[in-house]
């Protein structure tokens, strides 16, 4: 207990609290700008931390981590372009809420859901770090394949009115995921002779193109006169999130937070998968699943609670085993090592005070996020008072800058435009986009884990999926879930 | 005769029926395109653009063939279901009339995007941003020339400075050298 109090006391000074605020503010800014990922934001702060003491450095980095994960929702809600890949699911209900004049409410929902989800993730980190890290170590390629299949089965619930169109969308996503070098043998697939496609299509180019550019194309259909009209002033009172509404989401928050934290523990899976899985789970269990996608609080809560909970989950393998859970924690590993912190099993024996410092920094970062975000939300909401004839071209330019910033290549910008056209055509034909995005995000992992599993044991071959109990459980759950969800969709349609 | 539904089209279809026919037409086109793409993938794209690995049990081409098969299977199912549903509704699905004129603004937007990429590579990101920002403001309905030019300048420079100076992103220099 003494160690905990000492660790907490080390944060109670103005300098450390200031660094927390700076970290959160920079994180929100970085996360909200498309093309500036959380890992890039933390990388930019890294040189600053080298001259700091451990407490201040940890405060800055944890603040930036939480801020960046929440910041992605701002652009997702305001301009239908996710600031980070993890905020892609937030667009599904966040942007429609914005369009209904509930901008402030959507931003507040995203903020407080992020804070609540972050708390759940931190709680999971504190309570289960060692145990969960050991379990994650037992996961091999077959188990990962099983989890990917389970995630894919959720497509049945987010396919909207037509399961067939959802499946075709998902197949398009799988195709896009195959572009690039083969994950096992490194041979080129559908690169058409250009090295620009060797790394595949960048996620942000797909997200920004599919959502933001396609939406910009649809908005053009409204006509120049309509776009040049001054928007109605938002009624402050009507578009705020009430305490009752937020507390009514407690089950959604806890479920999404747990899902996000669990998915965050698995190396390589990431916030995008977590937010879509939680979104689909929330839709499945909702009394009004047909309202998802039309602009409801539940959808934003599920996505945002989950992606901030990933922060806590991703730190589990990092602290307990020295294995980064995602790209961001991989950058953090470098920061920790530079600060003299060696993540791994010995950290819990030799430097327990550092472990508690990380836990406390995560918790305090969430409090600071709530404060900074609450002050910032009205400012961000003001953006929607701008005429569309000014706002939309400004968004278009940001889309270019954002996708260019990812790889420093105009080729990515070209890809963004092509996906904008594809998404526009799909939407015109009433094909749902979420299945495409999910399949694209997990398609690469799905295939590589499937093929790695086959390579484990040449004699067993495909039977390996039935000899690993956890894999078999995931696969059976995937089949059962897909059938139940599909039947549920059919019943609602009838 | 004069009291017939004034919303009916000249051929006697209600708006709902017209919409139903349009939906069937769109779906048939989409499912046909899906099937054709699957065939194209299996016969042209995979053989020519997927490098094989010798002696591989489950090589790089297997998964693409599975995906191609899915496209063909789902596309055919869609076509069949659409025809069956149309027959149940008693609707004939004529060939669709392509009304491409309504998509001219979208085409201009996307083409201008590609031109922007080309111009930015040559003239530099900053100059291209200012020029095209002014164009896009006009495209989206802002007719005030002075406001368009001022906003294009201010916003273009702000975005450039934010990303290049604060966030360290290196843009193409072009004729200005920065």
Interface residues (C-beta under 8 A of the other chain):
Chain A: X30 X33 X35 X36 X40 X44 X164 X165 X167 X168 X171 X174 X175 X178 X182 X184 X185 X187 X188 X189 X190 X191 X192 X213 X216 X217 X219 X220 X221 X223 X224 X225 X226 X227 X228 X387 X388 X389 X390 X392 X393 X394 X396 X397 X398 X400 X401 X404 X405 X408 X410 X413 X414 X417 X420 X421 X424 X428 X429 X430 X431 X447 X450 X451 X454 X458
Chain B: X23 X26 X27 X29 X30 X31 X34 X41 X45 X49 X50 X51 X52 X53 X56 X57 X58 X59 X60 X63 X64 X67 X70 X71 X74 X75 X77 X78 X81 X102 X105 X106 X109 X110 X113 X114 X116 X117 X120 X121 X125 X129 X132 X133 X136 X137 X139 X140 X141 X142 X143 X151 X155 X156 X159 X162 X163 X167 X168 X169 X170 X171 X172
